[in-house]
Amino acid sequence: PKMQGFKNRNFNWNMDNRVKLGVKVEDALDNGGAKILNVEEGSAADKAGLKKDDIITEMNGEKVTDVNDLRSGITNDEAKEKFTLKAKRDNTEMSFDIKIPKPVNSADL
């Protein structure tokens, strides 16, 4: 059986040059955003100052109610080199500018 359809559907998430913030997130309670469980050391999010337990509530001016909002925001802005996130830390809203390193084209051929 051909697996082609399956491969194409996940294209954005399997490529090395996808946009990666470097955070592991879960849905915050009551559609309150995306809660950070882990920040990858040296990642774009780490350099921007995001921390574990921060709750991302907005991205590039769009409200983030859950993990899916965040994911689609990243996918839709694949070409962006900068993301502006709003996140709550200890009930204080903070703003973060995340700079995405330019993707490097790579392939195993």
C-alpha positions in Angstrom: 0.0 0.0 0.0 1.2 3.5 -0.8 1.9 5.7 2.2 2.1 8.9 0.1 -1.1 10.6 1.4 -0.1 10.1 5.0 3.4 11.5 4.4 2.1 14.7 2.7 -0.4 15.4 5.4 2.3 15.7 8.1 4.7 17.6 5.8 4.9 20.7 8.0 5.7 18.7 11.2 8.3 16.3 9.8 10.6 18.7 7.8 13.9 19.8 9.4 13.2 23.4 8.3 9.8 23.8 10.0 9.4 26.7 12.4 10.3 25.4 15.9 9.8 27.5 19.0 11.3 24.8 21.2 8.5 24.4 23.7 6.4 21.5 24.9 2.9 22.7 25.7 -0.4 21.5 27.0 -3.9 23.0 27.0 -4.3 25.4 29.9 -7.5 25.2 32.0 -10.7 26.7 30.7 -9.4 27.6 27.2 -6.9 29.9 28.9 -4.1 29.3 26.5 -1.2 26.9 26.1 0.8 26.1 29.2 4.5 25.5 28.7 5.7 22.2 30.2 9.2 22.4 29.0 11.5 24.9 27.2 14.3 23.4 25.1 17.7 24.8 26.1 19.1 27.1 23.5 15.8 27.2 21.5 14.2 30.3 20.1 11.7 30.3 23.0 14.5 29.9 25.5 16.4 32.9 24.0 13.3 35.0 24.1 12.9 34.3 27.9 9.9 32.0 28.0 9.9 29.7 31.0 8.2 26.5 32.2 4.7 27.2 33.5 4.2 30.3 31.4 0.8 30.3 29.7 0.8 31.6 26.1 -2.3 33.6 25.6 -1.7 35.4 22.3 0.5 35.1 19.2 1.0 37.8 16.6 -2.1 39.5 17.9 -4.3 36.4 17.6 -5.8 34.9 20.8 -4.5 31.5 21.8 -7.1 29.4 23.6 -5.3 26.1 23.4 -2.4 24.1 21.9 -4.2 23.8 18.5 -4.4 27.6 18.2 -0.7 27.9 18.8 0.1 25.1 16.3 -2.0 26.5 13.5 -0.6 30.0 14.2 2.9 28.7 13.7 1.9 26.6 10.6 0.1 29.6 9.0 3.1 31.9 9.5 5.7 29.4 8.3 7.7 32.2 6.5 7.8 34.5 9.6 11.1 35.1 11.2 9.7 36.7 14.3 6.7 35.8 16.5 5.3 38.1 19.2 3.8 36.1 22.0 1.9 37.2 25.1 2.2 34.9 28.1 1.1 35.0 31.7 3.6 34.4 34.4 2.2 34.4 38.0 -0.9 36.3 36.6 1.3 39.0 35.1 1.0 39.4 31.3 4.4 39.6 29.6 5.3 40.1 25.9 8.0 38.1 24.2 9.6 38.5 20.8 10.8 35.2 19.4 13.2 35.3 16.5 13.2 32.2 14.4 16.5 31.3 12.8 16.3 31.2 9.0 15.6 27.6 8.0 18.4 25.7 6.4 17.4 23.4 3.5 18.5 19.9 4.2 17.5 16.5 2.8 18.6 12.9 3.0 18.8 11.9 -0.6 
